[in-house]
Amino acid sequence: MRNLSVEIAGVALKNPVMVASGTFGSGMEFSEFVDLNRLGAVVTKGVANVPWPGNPTPRIAETPSGMMNAIGLQNPGIEVFKKRDLPFLEEYDTKVVVNVVGKSIPEYVAVVEQLADSNADLLEINISCPNVKEGGIAFGQDPRAVEQITKEIKKVAKQPIIMKLSPNVTDITVMAKAAVAGGADALSLINTLTGMKIDIHRRTFAIANKTGGVSGPAIHPIAVRMVYQVAQAVDVPIIGMGGIASCEDAIEMMLAGATAVSVGTANFRNPSICMDIVAGMEAYLERYDISDIRQLIGAVR
Ligand SMILES: Cc1cc2nc3c(=O)[nH]c(=O)nc-3n(C[C@H](O)[C@H](O)[C@H](O)COP(=O)(O)O)c2cc1C
């Protein structure tokens, strides 16, 4: 038996494969295609203290080797989420990571407080959404703000905290160090890269928000580079994501320094891709006679 399990801040995952926030709902829609019990963890769509309507449509567009979105973190708010989504996930033998959003520190703190008595195993704090005007990205692009929000959340959080970093910065290691200085237990990266697409026939923006977040295979090499840089700079576990669409991409991310990986946009093309990636990891360990997947983490320096 080869070991596929990894640990994030004291939480054991049966394998390193998670789904990226916002691309998998809370698993309900996907449970027809994916045996959620096979996943290391399910990461939910971002949830705020009150319902958010999201941005005007159109909110998505295709790009070469990827897509662009400006959903604007539409979500039903923490009360509905706790009644509807968390009980559904409790039925499965997988870890639950709740992605938290807000427009101010008190809003983030309110959600985290409401999750204290829940079945969430880990909290992923999204300070990096490029599609929300106030808060969100504003926190993720300023190291002092990253440290401060991390500290305030750590004061009230009952679960370990994963800070989700933005790639839309000059040096992502500065943000990573700030999050760790604030007490982050783990980091996840990368969120989407800000892009723009113009519809030349309608002569207007393809997305009503004008800009959107680019995701998918197009951003994968950038994500690998950033995970590598952050792994060299800090000493907390990293969840690597960005364009992972195959087992090879996931292994590459782990070799760069990720302890676990999240699969996002690829779920839209192939809803059962995560199970293929888990099976591919088993086969990779077998092929190269590696007894423990943890031997791959950061093995390429
Ligand atoms: C449609 C869509 C919605 C997303 N919603 C969220 C979200 O609610 N919270 C969050 O932290 N990231 C969100 N993201 C970012 C993804 O979790 C991920 O960081 C990014 O898409 C890169 O991974 P990928 O290339 O595998 O999709 C979203 C991405 C997409 C494509």
The ligand as a Tripos MOL2 file, in Angstrom:
@<TRIPOS>MOLECULE
LIG
   31    33     1     0     0
SMALL
NO_CHARGES

@<TRIPOS>ATOM
      1 C1        -16.2840   30.3690  -11.7150 C.3       1 LIG1
      2 C2        -15.2460   30.5450  -10.6300 C.ar      1 LIG1
      3 C3        -15.6500   30.9290   -9.3440 C.ar      1 LIG1
      4 C4        -14.7040   31.0820   -8.3200 C.ar      1 LIG1
      5 N1        -15.1120   31.4220   -7.0530 N.ar      1 LIG1
      6 C5        -14.1980   31.5190   -6.0360 C.ar      1 LIG1
      7 C6        -14.6140   31.7560   -4.6870 C.ar      1 LIG1
      8 O1        -15.8040   31.8560   -4.3730 O.2       1 LIG1
      9 N2        -13.6390   31.8840   -3.7310 N.ar      1 LIG1
     10 C7        -12.3050   31.7420   -4.0300 C.ar      1 LIG1
     11 O2        -11.4570   31.8410   -3.1180 O.2       1 LIG1
     12 N3        -11.8900   31.4620   -5.2940 N.ar      1 LIG1
     13 C8        -12.8050   31.3580   -6.2940 C.ar      1 LIG1
     14 N4        -12.3730   31.0590   -7.5780 N.ar      1 LIG1
     15 C9        -10.9190   30.8400   -7.8430 C.3       1 LIG1
     16 C10       -10.5690   29.3380   -7.8330 C.3       1 LIG1
     17 O3        -10.8390   28.7580   -6.5730 O.3       1 LIG1
     18 C11        -9.0760   29.1210   -8.1890 C.3       1 LIG1
     19 O4         -8.2580   29.7870   -7.2430 O.3       1 LIG1
     20 C12        -8.7100   29.6280   -9.5770 C.3       1 LIG1
     21 O5         -9.7710   29.4520  -10.4960 O.3       1 LIG1
     22 C13        -7.4460   28.9490  -10.1420 C.3       1 LIG1
     23 O6         -7.6190   27.5420  -10.2750 O.3       1 LIG1
     24 P1         -8.0990   26.8240  -11.6720 P.3       1 LIG1
     25 O7         -7.2340   27.3890  -12.7660 O.co2     1 LIG1
     26 O8         -7.8910   25.3650  -11.4410 O.co2     1 LIG1
     27 O9         -9.5350   27.1890  -11.8650 O.co2     1 LIG1
     28 C14       -13.3080   30.8760   -8.6150 C.ar      1 LIG1
     29 C15       -12.9230   30.5010   -9.9190 C.ar      1 LIG1
     30 C16       -13.8590   30.3190  -10.9180 C.ar      1 LIG1
     31 C17       -13.3930   29.8810  -12.2920 C.3       1 LIG1
@<TRIPOS>BOND
     1     1     2 1
     2     2     3 ar
     3     2    30 ar
     4     3     4 ar
     5     4     5 ar
     6     4    28 ar
     7     5     6 ar
     8     6     7 ar
     9     6    13 1
    10     7     8 2
    11     7     9 ar
    12     9    10 ar
    13    10    11 2
    14    10    12 ar
    15    12    13 ar
    16    13    14 ar
    17    14    15 1
    18    14    28 ar
    19    15    16 1
    20    16    17 1
    21    16    18 1
    22    18    19 1
    23    18    20 1
    24    20    21 1
    25    20    22 1
    26    22    23 1
    27    23    24 1
    28    24    25 2
    29    24    26 1
    30    24    27 1
    31    28    29 ar
    32    29    30 ar
    33    30    31 1
@<TRIPOS>SUBSTRUCTURE
     1 LIG1         1 GROUP 0 **** ****
